[in-house]
């Protein structure tokens, strides 16, 4: 159910997780990170997921997303994934990928039994429009 809600959040901004376009690595440079504050925001949102801080995650969502989801629906996101893929181990630096005209911030997360892509989208005010776990191929560099 929670996965479905997250998928709908991304769909709400007119994006599909399967849409793959050019991947641009931007997280490696502190100059680029300073130019794009959403790189730091993506890391912060992912840390909220890792630490099961649903209220903090919810507080950073755009009003349109808040209207579609309740904070308690965001509890235990990592627990659900770990039930299938084992314990979370690490993730790669955040990068930016263009999907249907939107900047999507992506990272590849590694678990004991596999990997998942993390995809986060923000509005122009820095509020989160969507967060989704996608197949790793969706965020791997070509």
KALIN-V200251 format. One record per backbone hydrogen bond with DSSP energy under -1.0 kcal/mol. CO is the residue of the C=O (numbers start at 1). NH is the residue of the N-H. E is the energy in kcal/mol with one decimal. If there is no record, write none. Layout:
CO|NH|E ; CO|NH|E
//
This chain:
1|5|-2.1 ; 2|6|-2.3 ; 3|7|-2.5 ; 4|8|-2.3 ; 5|9|-1.8 ; 6|10|-1.7 ; 7|11|-2.2 ; 8|12|-2.0 ; 10|13|-1.2 ; 10|15|-1.3 ; 11|14|-2.1 ; 16|19|-1.2 ; 22|98|-1.1 ; 24|96|-2.2 ; 29|33|-2.4 ; 30|34|-2.0 ; 31|35|-1.5 ; 32|36|-1.6 ; 36|39|-1.8 ; 37|41|-1.9 ; 38|42|-2.5 ; 39|43|-1.7 ; 40|44|-2.2 ; 41|45|-2.9 ; 42|46|-2.4 ; 43|47|-2.2 ; 44|48|-1.9 ; 45|49|-1.7 ; 46|50|-2.8 ; 47|51|-2.2 ; 48|53|-3.1 ; 49|52|-1.4 ; 53|57|-2.2 ; 54|58|-2.8 ; 55|59|-2.3 ; 58|61|-1.8 ; 60|128|-3.3 ; 62|66|-2.5 ; 63|67|-1.7 ; 65|68|-1.5 ; 70|73|-1.5 ; 71|74|-1.9 ; 72|75|-1.0 ; 76|80|-1.9 ; 77|81|-1.5 ; 78|82|-3.0 ; 79|83|-1.5 ; 81|84|-1.2 ; 81|85|-2.9 ; 82|86|-1.8 ; 85|113|-3.1 ; 87|112|-1.5 ; 90|110|-3.3 ; 95|106|-2.1 ; 96|24|-2.3 ; 97|104|-2.8 ; 99|102|-2.1 ; 102|99|-2.5 ; 104|97|-3.0 ; 105|120|-2.4 ; 106|95|-2.5 ; 107|118|-3.3 ; 108|92|-2.0 ; 109|116|-2.2 ; 110|89|-3.0 ; 110|90|-1.4 ; 114|111|-3.4 ; 116|109|-3.2 ; 117|134|-2.6 ; 118|107|-1.7 ; 119|132|-2.6 ; 120|105|-3.3 ; 121|129|-3.3 ; 121|130|-1.6 ; 123|126|-1.8 ; 127|123|-3.1 ; 128|62|-2.7 ; 130|121|-2.6 ; 132|119|-2.6 ; 134|117|-3.0 ; 135|138|-1.9 ; 136|139|-1.6 ; 136|140|-1.1
//
